[in-house]
């Protein structure tokens, strides 16, 4: 079933700079967030750690959306993470 599915789990925050509070060590930062992706739908890479420095967490969601055939971005963040796709 997971060969035809895309599951994504994102945490509420990472650890790093938070522009909303101007804090350098915020637990609510979008930097250094961990996401867990499962499934191989549309060519998602499985079983690998893929560092994606400089990307917003929504880029992970955009990539999973592309894998299942959704051709638009989520919100204001555009683009995907090429390393998550075969």
C-alpha positions as CSV (number, residue, x, y, z in Angstrom):
1,X,0.0,0.0,0.0
2,X,2.8,2.4,0.8
3,X,4.2,2.0,-2.7
4,X,1.1,4.0,-3.9
5,X,1.0,6.5,-0.9
6,X,2.7,9.6,0.4
7,X,2.6,10.3,4.1
8,X,4.3,13.3,5.7
9,X,4.8,14.1,9.4
10,X,6.0,17.6,10.3
11,X,6.8,18.8,13.8
12,X,5.5,22.2,15.0
13,X,9.0,23.8,15.0
14,X,12.7,23.4,14.6
15,X,15.6,25.2,16.3
16,X,17.2,28.3,15.0
17,X,16.3,31.9,14.0
18,X,12.7,32.9,14.2
19,X,11.9,36.1,12.3
20,X,8.7,36.7,14.2
21,X,10.5,37.0,17.6
22,X,13.9,38.0,16.2
23,X,15.3,35.2,18.4
24,X,18.4,33.3,17.3
25,X,17.6,30.2,19.4
26,X,13.9,29.7,19.0
27,X,12.1,26.4,19.3
28,X,9.5,27.8,17.0
29,X,11.8,28.3,14.0
30,X,11.3,26.8,10.6
31,X,15.1,26.1,10.5
32,X,16.4,22.6,11.4
33,X,13.0,21.0,11.4
34,X,12.7,17.3,11.0
35,X,10.1,15.7,8.8
36,X,9.3,12.1,8.2
37,X,8.1,10.9,4.8
38,X,6.8,7.5,4.0
39,X,5.6,5.9,0.8
40,X,6.9,5.8,-2.7
41,X,4.1,7.4,-4.6
42,X,5.2,9.2,-7.7
43,X,8.8,8.5,-7.1
44,X,9.4,9.6,-3.5
45,X,12.7,8.4,-2.2
46,X,12.4,5.9,0.7
47,X,14.8,4.8,3.4
48,X,17.2,7.7,3.2
49,X,18.2,10.7,5.3
50,X,18.1,13.7,3.0
51,X,19.4,17.0,4.5
52,X,17.6,19.9,2.9
53,X,19.3,23.0,4.3
54,X,17.8,26.3,3.2
55,X,14.4,24.9,2.4
56,X,11.1,25.7,4.2
57,X,9.1,22.8,5.7
58,X,6.3,23.5,3.2
59,X,8.7,22.4,0.4
60,X,8.5,18.9,1.8
61,X,4.7,19.1,1.6
62,X,4.9,20.5,-1.9
63,X,7.2,17.6,-3.0
64,X,4.7,15.0,-1.6
65,X,1.9,16.8,-3.3
66,X,3.7,16.7,-6.6
67,X,4.3,12.9,-6.1
68,X,0.6,12.3,-5.9
69,X,-0.3,14.5,-8.8
70,X,-1.1,17.9,-7.3
71,X,0.5,20.5,-9.5
72,X,0.1,23.6,-7.3
73,X,2.1,24.8,-4.3
74,X,0.7,25.1,-0.7
75,X,0.4,28.7,0.4
76,X,3.1,31.3,-0.4
77,X,6.1,28.8,-0.3
78,X,6.9,27.6,-3.8
79,X,9.0,24.7,-5.1
80,X,10.0,21.2,-4.2
81,X,13.1,19.4,-2.9
82,X,14.6,17.4,-5.7
83,X,16.4,15.0,-3.4
84,X,13.1,13.6,-2.2
85,X,12.2,12.4,-5.7
86,X,13.8,9.6,-7.7
